């Protein structure tokens, strides 16, 4: 499922109702981002079919789902958060794994400050290589209090994007059809390996997030 979590619930190691926000594409280069608000966690499948097209779905349970049980494929543990992209100042959605979100968590652990709160921080995400050789390095850039203009900008958009509406859970009885097509026969579908997110996440790790939002004293 996708669920708002506390920073302590981001994993330690590997194992959009609104149209106002776009996704930050983590292409090669350096991306500077400012998290805003709380993150969500999810169990997500990303599977390439026989037609070479990628299909994705968020599942309710990492173990008790027909894809894992019938096809031996585990979902990846993923996270998402609203961010301000420093390249253009726009509000976007950042999705990633531990190699991205683990650094946000480290900042929270070391400073006791919410990286997505009003007194949060900027982070640099450096992407090199591609495919299975893709490397992601995330580092703290600088402490950064949201400006009045940034708060007004987000308020003008109607607030932060509701991430749980963007990353909606696909019910178990619809997962196979969504990922493999309507004519799926359990255990006999021709698929490639799951996409290598190269983010240090734990495909076999279930998520036990907090159900409470962390206080962030944001004005929207």
C-alpha positions as CSV (number, residue, x, y, z in Angstrom):
1,X,0.0,0.0,0.0
2,X,1.0,3.6,-0.2
3,X,0.9,5.3,3.2
4,X,2.2,8.5,4.9
5,X,5.1,7.5,7.1
6,X,7.6,9.0,9.6
7,X,11.2,9.4,8.5
8,X,12.2,6.6,10.9
9,X,10.2,4.2,8.8
10,X,12.4,4.6,5.7
11,X,14.4,1.4,5.4
12,X,18.0,1.4,6.6
13,X,19.4,-0.7,3.8
14,X,18.7,-2.7,0.7
15,X,16.7,-6.0,0.7
16,X,-2.2,12.2,-8.5
17,X,-5.6,13.5,-8.0
18,X,-4.0,16.8,-8.8
19,X,-2.4,17.6,-12.2
20,X,-0.4,20.5,-10.9
21,X,2.7,18.4,-10.2
22,X,4.9,16.5,-12.6
23,X,7.5,13.8,-11.8
24,X,11.1,14.7,-11.4
25,X,12.9,12.6,-14.0
26,X,16.2,11.4,-12.5
27,X,18.2,11.7,-15.6
28,X,22.1,11.7,-15.7
29,X,23.4,14.8,-14.0
30,X,22.9,16.7,-10.7
31,X,19.5,17.5,-9.4
32,X,19.0,19.8,-6.4
33,X,15.7,19.3,-4.6
34,X,13.9,20.6,-1.5
35,X,11.6,18.0,0.0
36,X,8.2,19.4,1.2
37,X,5.8,17.6,3.4
38,X,5.9,14.0,4.5
39,X,6.9,11.0,2.4
40,X,4.8,8.0,1.6
41,X,6.0,4.4,1.3
42,X,4.7,1.7,-1.1
43,X,5.2,-1.8,-2.4
44,X,5.5,-1.3,-6.2
45,X,5.8,-3.7,-9.1
46,X,7.5,-2.6,-12.3
47,X,7.4,-5.3,-15.0
48,X,8.4,-5.4,-18.6
49,X,6.1,-7.5,-20.7
50,X,6.6,-9.6,-23.9
51,X,5.8,-6.4,-25.8
52,X,8.8,-4.7,-24.1
53,X,6.5,-2.1,-22.5
54,X,6.8,-1.4,-18.8
55,X,3.8,-1.6,-16.5
56,X,3.6,-0.7,-12.9
57,X,1.2,-1.2,-10.0
58,X,1.3,-0.5,-6.3
59,X,0.1,-3.5,-4.2
60,X,-1.4,-3.7,-0.7
61,X,0.8,-6.4,0.6
62,X,4.4,-7.3,-0.4
63,X,3.9,-11.0,0.2
64,X,0.2,-11.8,0.0
65,X,-0.5,-10.8,-3.6
66,X,-1.0,-12.9,-6.8
67,X,2.1,-11.6,-8.5
68,X,4.4,-12.8,-5.8
69,X,2.4,-16.0,-5.1
70,X,1.7,-17.0,-8.7
71,X,4.8,-15.7,-10.5
72,X,7.5,-15.5,-7.9
73,X,8.1,-11.8,-8.4
74,X,8.5,-9.5,-5.4
75,X,7.6,-5.8,-5.4
76,X,10.2,-3.2,-4.7
77,X,10.0,-0.9,-1.7
78,X,9.6,2.6,-2.9
79,X,9.0,6.1,-1.5
80,X,7.6,9.3,-2.8
81,X,7.5,12.9,-1.6
82,X,6.7,16.4,-2.9
83,X,9.7,18.4,-3.8
84,X,10.7,21.8,-5.1
85,X,13.0,21.3,-8.1
86,X,15.7,24.0,-7.7
87,X,16.3,23.8,-11.5
88,X,13.0,25.6,-12.3
89,X,11.4,26.3,-8.9
90,X,8.4,24.0,-9.7
91,X,6.6,21.6,-7.3
92,X,7.1,18.1,-8.5
93,X,6.9,14.5,-7.2
94,X,10.1,12.6,-6.4
95,X,9.9,8.8,-6.3
96,X,12.9,6.7,-5.3
97,X,14.4,4.1,-3.0
98,X,16.8,4.1,-0.1
99,X,19.7,5.6,-2.0
100,X,17.6,8.8,-2.3
101,X,15.4,8.7,0.8
102,X,17.9,7.3,3.1
103,X,19.9,10.5,3.0
104,X,16.7,12.5,3.9
105,X,16.2,10.1,6.8
106,X,19.9,10.6,7.9
107,X,19.3,14.4,8.0
108,X,16.2,13.8,10.2
109,X,18.1,11.5,12.5
110,X,21.1,13.8,12.9
111,X,19.2,17.1,13.3
112,X,15.8,16.1,14.6
113,X,14.4,18.3,11.9
114,X,11.9,17.3,9.3
115,X,13.7,17.6,5.9
116,X,10.2,18.4,4.4
117,X,9.2,20.9,7.1
118,X,9.3,24.6,7.0
119,X,12.9,24.5,8.2
120,X,14.1,21.7,6.0
121,X,17.0,21.3,3.7
122,X,18.1,21.0,0.1
123,X,19.7,17.8,-1.2
124,X,21.8,17.0,-4.3
125,X,21.0,13.8,-6.2
126,X,23.8,12.9,-8.6
127,X,22.9,10.4,-11.4
128,X,25.6,8.7,-13.5
129,X,25.4,5.8,-15.9
130,X,22.1,4.2,-17.0
131,X,20.3,0.9,-16.8
132,X,21.9,-1.6,-14.6
133,X,25.0,0.5,-14.4
134,X,23.1,3.5,-13.1
135,X,24.5,5.0,-9.9
136,X,22.7,7.3,-7.5
137,X,24.4,9.4,-4.9
138,X,22.4,11.7,-2.6
139,X,24.0,14.3,-0.3
140,X,22.9,17.0,2.0
141,X,23.4,20.4,0.3
142,X,22.3,23.1,2.8
143,X,19.6,23.9,5.4
144,X,16.9,25.8,3.8
145,X,13.8,27.5,5.3
146,X,10.9,27.8,2.9
147,X,10.5,31.4,1.8
148,X,7.2,33.3,1.9
149,X,7.2,33.2,-1.9
150,X,7.5,29.4,-1.9
151,X,4.8,29.0,0.6
152,X,2.5,31.3,-1.4
153,X,3.4,29.4,-4.6
154,X,2.4,26.1,-3.1
155,X,-0.8,27.6,-1.5
156,X,-1.6,29.0,-5.0
157,X,-1.5,25.5,-6.4
158,X,-4.0,24.4,-3.9
159,X,-1.4,22.8,-1.6
160,X,0.8,19.8,-2.0
161,X,0.0,17.0,-4.4
162,X,-1.9,14.2,-2.6
163,X,0.6,11.4,-3.1
164,X,-1.8,8.6,-1.9
165,X,-4.1,9.6,-4.7
166,X,-1.2,9.4,-7.2
167,X,0.1,6.1,-6.1
168,X,-3.2,4.3,-5.7
169,X,-3.2,0.7,-4.6
170,X,-4.3,-1.8,-7.2
171,X,-6.6,-4.5,-5.6
172,X,-5.3,-8.0,-5.6
173,X,-8.0,-9.2,-8.0
174,X,-6.9,-6.6,-10.6
175,X,-3.1,-6.9,-10.3
176,X,-2.5,-9.7,-12.9
177,X,-4.7,-8.1,-15.5
178,X,-3.0,-4.7,-15.0
179,X,0.5,-6.0,-15.2
180,X,0.1,-8.9,-17.7
181,X,-3.1,-8.2,-19.5
182,X,-6.6,-9.6,-19.4
183,X,-5.6,-13.1,-20.8
184,X,-3.1,-13.8,-18.1
185,X,-2.7,-17.4,-17.0
186,X,-1.1,-17.7,-13.6
187,X,2.4,-19.0,-13.8
188,X,2.6,-19.1,-17.6
189,X,3.1,-15.4,-18.5
190,X,6.3,-14.5,-20.5
191,X,7.9,-11.6,-18.7
192,X,11.4,-10.1,-18.3
193,X,13.0,-9.4,-15.1
194,X,11.8,-6.6,-12.9
195,X,13.2,-3.2,-13.7
196,X,16.5,-2.6,-11.8
197,X,15.7,0.6,-10.0
198,X,19.3,0.7,-8.8
199,X,18.3,2.4,-5.6
200,X,19.4,0.0,-2.9
201,X,15.8,-1.0,-2.0
202,X,14.8,-4.3,-0.6
203,X,12.5,-6.2,-2.9
204,X,11.6,-8.7,-0.1
205,X,11.1,-6.2,2.6
206,X,7.6,-5.5,3.7
207,X,6.7,-2.0,5.0
208,X,5.5,-1.3,8.5
209,X,5.0,2.5,8.3
210,X,3.6,4.7,11.0
211,X,0.0,5.7,10.4
212,X,0.5,9.2,11.7
213,X,1.9,12.2,9.9
214,X,4.9,13.9,11.3
215,X,4.5,17.5,12.4
216,X,5.9,19.9,9.9
217,X,4.3,23.2,10.8
218,X,3.7,23.9,7.1
219,X,1.1,26.5,6.2
220,X,-0.7,24.5,3.6
